[in-house]
Amino acid sequence: MDSLPHNEDGASGSHLYMPWWLDNRKLDFPRGYHIEIGGGRRMPGFGTLGGVHLISGTNGGRQIVGGGYGKQLKDDYRRFYGAFVSFAGRGEMIPNADSYCELDPAVVDRWGIPALRFHFKWTEYEFQQVKHMQDTFRAIIKEMGGTPMSAMPSKESGYGIEAGGRIIHELGVTRMGNSPRSSVLNGHCQAHDVKNLFVADGGPFVSQADKNPTWTILALAMRTSEYIADARRKGEL
Ligand SMILES: Cc1cc2nc3c(=O)[nH]c(=O)nc-3n(C[C@H](O)[C@H](O)[C@H](O)COP(=O)(O)OP(=O)(O)OC[C@H]3O[C@@H](n4cnc5c(N)ncnc54)[C@H](O)[C@@H]3O)c2cc1C
């Protein structure tokens, strides 16, 4: 707070990536997550400078000093500009038997093809992982001498976990595996049931690590293509 104006103010924002750092530790959830950290002295957003009017006069949440209008508000715009840091935790969900899709028995698309019906459920693993994120975000803020601007989300709210399907890295559905009972594709992304059907996209994933998926989608697609070319050469397809 109260930092001096800089020549490059508004030129950009910062974006930091903190990889998972607790591999092979005993925790109450498997796998891990990364943290995407935002903030900085970026161009103020459309509206009222990122909501400063909501905390004006509160000394950054520490104590009420009066204000919220006029000079106080203007001073606070200067005071809080660049003082906020935001955290987004992105973790791996462990696939579970309650999360799957199936053909809807009643709904069809406009061509009469049955639509997909999705079922989705978080488990304690994800809730524990998100609690760990929230505790970690607050610990980092405390270590930096900052003040968390929101209360720790309750257990009942799932510690603030997003609704399933809200984030942008959903994968799977036609997962690969050895058994046709629990998977659609074999290890070559080839359908167990239809030998000349291959899936070369995000469908074959059996899980989604916390990382962005596109490079792995491309690598799997390349591997699948090589397998198809090889099988064709041998006359197997
Ligand atoms: C906003 C956003 C940002 C992202 N940023 C990143 C990133 O920075 N890095 C990263 O690695 N990943 C990122 N992702 C994730 C990545 O884009 C996806 O994981 C990836 O595109 C999935 O590829 P896909 O081929 O499985 O599916 P899609 O790319 O969704 O392709 C599915 C295709 O099927 C078509 N389709 C659907 N139904 C039918 C039908 N009935 N008949 C014919 N065609 C149909 C759709 O039109 C679409 O073209 C991002 C995703 C979003 C939404």
The ligand as an SDF file (V2000), in Angstrom:
LIG
                    3D

 53 58  0  0  0  0  0  0  0  0999 V2000
  -10.7570  -20.5580  -22.2010 C   0  0  0  0  0  0  0  0  0  0  0  0
   -9.8620  -21.7640  -22.2720 C   0  0  0  0  0  0  0  0  0  0  0  0
   -8.4900  -21.5820  -22.1080 C   0  0  0  0  0  0  0  0  0  0  0  0
   -7.6420  -22.7100  -22.1780 C   0  0  0  0  0  0  0  0  0  0  0  0
   -6.3080  -22.5050  -22.0350 N   0  0  0  0  0  0  0  0  0  0  0  0
   -5.4660  -23.5490  -22.1380 C   0  0  0  0  0  0  0  0  0  0  0  0
   -4.0550  -23.3680  -22.0760 C   0  0  0  0  0  0  0  0  0  0  0  0
   -3.5480  -22.2520  -21.9200 O   0  0  0  0  0  0  0  0  0  0  0  0
   -3.2530  -24.4770  -22.1770 N   0  0  0  0  0  0  0  0  0  0  0  0
   -3.7660  -25.7290  -22.3460 C   0  0  0  0  0  0  0  0  0  0  0  0
   -2.9880  -26.6890  -22.4450 O   0  0  0  0  0  0  0  0  0  0  0  0
   -5.0990  -25.9210  -22.4040 N   0  0  0  0  0  0  0  0  0  0  0  0
   -5.9580  -24.8760  -22.3250 C   0  0  0  0  0  0  0  0  0  0  0  0
   -7.3090  -25.0840  -22.3820 N   0  0  0  0  0  0  0  0  0  0  0  0
   -7.8160  -26.4700  -22.4980 C   0  0  0  0  0  0  0  0  0  0  0  0
   -7.7460  -27.0010  -23.9280 C   0  0  0  0  0  0  0  0  0  0  0  0
   -8.1860  -25.9760  -24.8160 O   0  0  0  0  0  0  0  0  0  0  0  0
   -8.6420  -28.2380  -24.0370 C   0  0  0  0  0  0  0  0  0  0  0  0
   -8.2450  -29.1790  -23.0630 O   0  0  0  0  0  0  0  0  0  0  0  0
   -8.5170  -28.8340  -25.4140 C   0  0  0  0  0  0  0  0  0  0  0  0
   -8.8870  -27.9110  -26.3910 O   0  0  0  0  0  0  0  0  0  0  0  0
   -9.4020  -30.0640  -25.4960 C   0  0  0  0  0  0  0  0  0  0  0  0
   -9.2410  -30.5920  -26.8000 O   0  0  0  0  0  0  0  0  0  0  0  0
  -10.2720  -31.6070  -27.3860 P   0  0  0  0  0  0  0  0  0  0  0  0
   -9.8390  -31.8600  -28.8010 O   0  0  0  0  0  0  0  0  0  0  0  0
  -10.4210  -32.7670  -26.4600 O   0  0  0  0  0  0  0  0  0  0  0  0
  -11.6910  -30.8560  -27.3470 O   0  0  0  0  0  0  0  0  0  0  0  0
  -12.1480  -29.5390  -28.1090 P   0  0  0  0  0  0  0  0  0  0  0  0
  -10.9770  -28.6680  -28.4430 O   0  0  0  0  0  0  0  0  0  0  0  0
  -13.2470  -28.9910  -27.2410 O   0  0  0  0  0  0  0  0  0  0  0  0
  -12.7280  -30.0850  -29.4720 O   0  0  0  0  0  0  0  0  0  0  0  0
  -13.9790  -30.7380  -29.5330 C   0  0  0  0  0  0  0  0  0  0  0  0
  -14.5270  -30.4720  -30.9180 C   0  0  0  0  0  0  0  0  0  0  0  0
  -15.6510  -31.3120  -31.1360 O   0  0  0  0  0  0  0  0  0  0  0  0
  -16.6510  -30.5510  -31.7850 C   0  0  0  0  0  0  0  0  0  0  0  0
  -17.9270  -31.2220  -31.5440 N   0  0  0  0  0  0  0  0  0  0  0  0
  -18.6380  -31.2890  -30.4000 C   0  0  0  0  0  0  0  0  0  0  0  0
  -19.7690  -31.9990  -30.5910 N   0  0  0  0  0  0  0  0  0  0  0  0
  -19.7540  -32.4090  -31.8650 C   0  0  0  0  0  0  0  0  0  0  0  0
  -20.6450  -33.1990  -32.6610 C   0  0  0  0  0  0  0  0  0  0  0  0
  -21.7600  -33.7270  -32.1670 N   0  0  0  0  0  0  0  0  0  0  0  0
  -20.3080  -33.4030  -33.9490 N   0  0  0  0  0  0  0  0  0  0  0  0
  -19.1690  -32.9090  -34.4860 C   0  0  0  0  0  0  0  0  0  0  0  0
  -18.2790  -32.1550  -33.7690 N   0  0  0  0  0  0  0  0  0  0  0  0
  -18.5850  -31.9090  -32.4900 C   0  0  0  0  0  0  0  0  0  0  0  0
  -16.5250  -29.1770  -31.1560 C   0  0  0  0  0  0  0  0  0  0  0  0
  -17.1030  -28.2080  -32.0000 O   0  0  0  0  0  0  0  0  0  0  0  0
  -14.9940  -29.0300  -31.0740 C   0  0  0  0  0  0  0  0  0  0  0  0
  -14.4310  -28.5010  -32.2530 O   0  0  0  0  0  0  0  0  0  0  0  0
   -8.1790  -23.9910  -22.3650 C   0  0  0  0  0  0  0  0  0  0  0  0
   -9.5660  -24.1590  -22.5260 C   0  0  0  0  0  0  0  0  0  0  0  0
  -10.3900  -23.0580  -22.4680 C   0  0  0  0  0  0  0  0  0  0  0  0
  -11.8840  -23.2610  -22.6580 C   0  0  0  0  0  0  0  0  0  0  0  0
  1  2  1  0
  2  3  1  0
  2 52  2  0
  3  4  2  0
  4  5  1  0
  4 50  1  0
  5  6  2  0
  6  7  1  0
  6 13  1  0
  7  8  2  0
  7  9  1  0
  9 10  1  0
 10 11  2  0
 10 12  1  0
 12 13  2  0
 13 14  1  0
 14 15  1  0
 14 50  1  0
 15 16  1  0
 16 17  1  0
 16 18  1  0
 18 19  1  0
 18 20  1  0
 20 21  1  0
 20 22  1  0
 22 23  1  0
 23 24  1  0
 24 25  2  0
 24 26  1  0
 24 27  1  0
 27 28  1  0
 28 29  2  0
 28 30  1  0
 28 31  1  0
 31 32  1  0
 32 33  1  0
 33 34  1  0
 33 48  1  0
 34 35  1  0
 35 36  1  0
 35 46  1  0
 36 37  1  0
 36 45  1  0
 37 38  2  0
 38 39  1  0
 39 40  1  0
 39 45  2  0
 40 41  1  0
 40 42  2  0
 42 43  1  0
 43 44  2  0
 44 45  1  0
 46 47  1  0
 46 48  1  0
 48 49  1  0
 50 51  2  0
 51 52  1  0
 52 53  1  0
M  END
$$$$
